Amino acid sequence: MCRNITELRGLEPAATAEEIEAAARQYVRKVSGIQKLTDTTRDPFERAVAEVTATTTRLLGVLPARRQPPATVPPLRRPEVRARIEARQG
């Protein structure tokens, strides 16, 4: 299991589309070994991310509720991560 991918099932509030895509991106990076996109790898990589995102969204939508939330907080919900993202975008 990739340690960078956080459990999304059972979050309150529910996992956002952004969180699901981030987990999908981490998964595709891990299994493909691609860290930096090139002109050759960009399209297949992004298609894979879209497919994993869609599949994960469907999966989370049909699984039963959890009794307890996951033990870890997804990265996009951590203030220090949000600050880094906002600094890059600003």
Helices and strands as residue ranges (DSSP letters): H 17-32, H 42-62, G 75-77, H 79-89
